[in-house]
């Protein structure tokens, strides 16, 4: 799965789950501020990501995720790591 495909999959569920305008979700935008996330919202985000991409998210991983691009890169690295482990 490419990062573009990941982005195209993430944006719609962020729009639905967090009721935010898709045009506000830009790679350089601050994830927490744009989605107005509180601690419970982060848990919701983790659950949605796990459900859509079939990997386990460590809550500690989110300490380094500031922008939407950080989120896309994180999901990309996890998806590709799990795909590599399947093929080896």
C-alpha positions as CSV (number, residue, x, y, z in Angstrom):
1,X,0.0,0.0,0.0
2,X,1.5,3.4,-1.0
3,X,1.4,6.5,1.2
4,X,-1.1,8.1,-1.3
5,X,-3.4,5.1,-0.8
6,X,-3.0,5.3,2.9
7,X,-3.8,9.1,2.9
8,X,-6.9,8.5,0.7
9,X,-8.1,5.9,3.2
10,X,-7.3,7.9,6.3
11,X,-8.9,11.3,5.4
12,X,-12.5,10.0,4.9
13,X,-12.6,8.3,8.3
14,X,-11.1,11.4,10.0
15,X,-13.8,13.5,8.4
16,X,-16.5,11.1,9.5
17,X,-15.2,10.3,13.0
18,X,-14.1,13.8,14.0
19,X,-16.6,15.8,12.0
20,X,-14.0,18.1,10.4
21,X,-14.0,19.6,6.9
22,X,-11.7,17.5,4.6
23,X,-10.1,20.8,3.3
24,X,-8.6,21.4,6.8
25,X,-6.7,18.1,6.7
26,X,-3.5,19.1,5.1
27,X,-0.2,17.3,5.5
28,X,1.5,20.1,7.4
29,X,-1.6,20.9,9.6
30,X,-1.4,20.1,13.3
31,X,-3.4,16.9,13.9
32,X,-4.5,17.7,17.5
33,X,-5.5,21.2,16.8
34,X,-7.3,20.5,13.5
35,X,-9.3,17.6,14.9
36,X,-9.7,19.2,18.3
37,X,-8.5,16.0,20.0
38,X,-8.6,15.4,23.7
39,X,-7.3,12.2,25.4
40,X,-10.4,10.2,24.6
41,X,-10.3,11.3,21.0
42,X,-6.8,9.9,20.7
43,X,-8.1,6.5,21.9
44,X,-10.9,6.7,19.2
45,X,-8.2,7.6,16.6
46,X,-6.1,4.6,17.6
47,X,-9.2,2.2,17.4
48,X,-10.1,3.6,14.0
49,X,-6.5,3.2,12.7
50,X,-6.2,-0.4,14.1
51,X,-9.6,-1.3,12.5
52,X,-8.7,0.1,9.1
53,X,-5.1,-1.0,8.8
54,X,-5.0,-4.2,10.9
55,X,-2.0,-3.5,13.1
56,X,-1.7,-2.7,16.8
57,X,-0.9,0.9,17.7
58,X,1.2,1.8,20.7
59,X,-0.2,4.9,22.4
60,X,3.4,6.0,23.0
61,X,3.9,6.2,19.3
62,X,1.5,9.1,19.2
63,X,3.9,11.3,21.2
64,X,5.9,11.9,18.0
65,X,2.9,12.5,15.7
66,X,2.3,16.2,15.4
67,X,1.1,16.7,11.8
68,X,-1.2,14.7,9.5
69,X,1.9,13.9,7.5
70,X,3.5,12.4,10.6
71,X,0.4,10.2,10.9
72,X,0.5,9.1,7.3
73,X,4.2,8.2,7.6
74,X,3.6,6.3,10.8
75,X,0.8,4.3,9.3
76,X,2.8,3.7,6.1
77,X,5.8,2.4,8.2
78,X,3.5,0.0,10.2
79,X,1.6,-1.2,7.1
80,X,4.8,-1.8,5.2
81,X,6.5,-3.5,8.1
82,X,3.6,-5.9,8.6
83,X,3.5,-6.6,4.8
84,X,7.2,-7.4,4.8
85,X,6.9,-9.8,7.7
86,X,4.1,-11.6,5.8
87,X,6.3,-12.1,2.7
88,X,9.4,-13.3,4.6
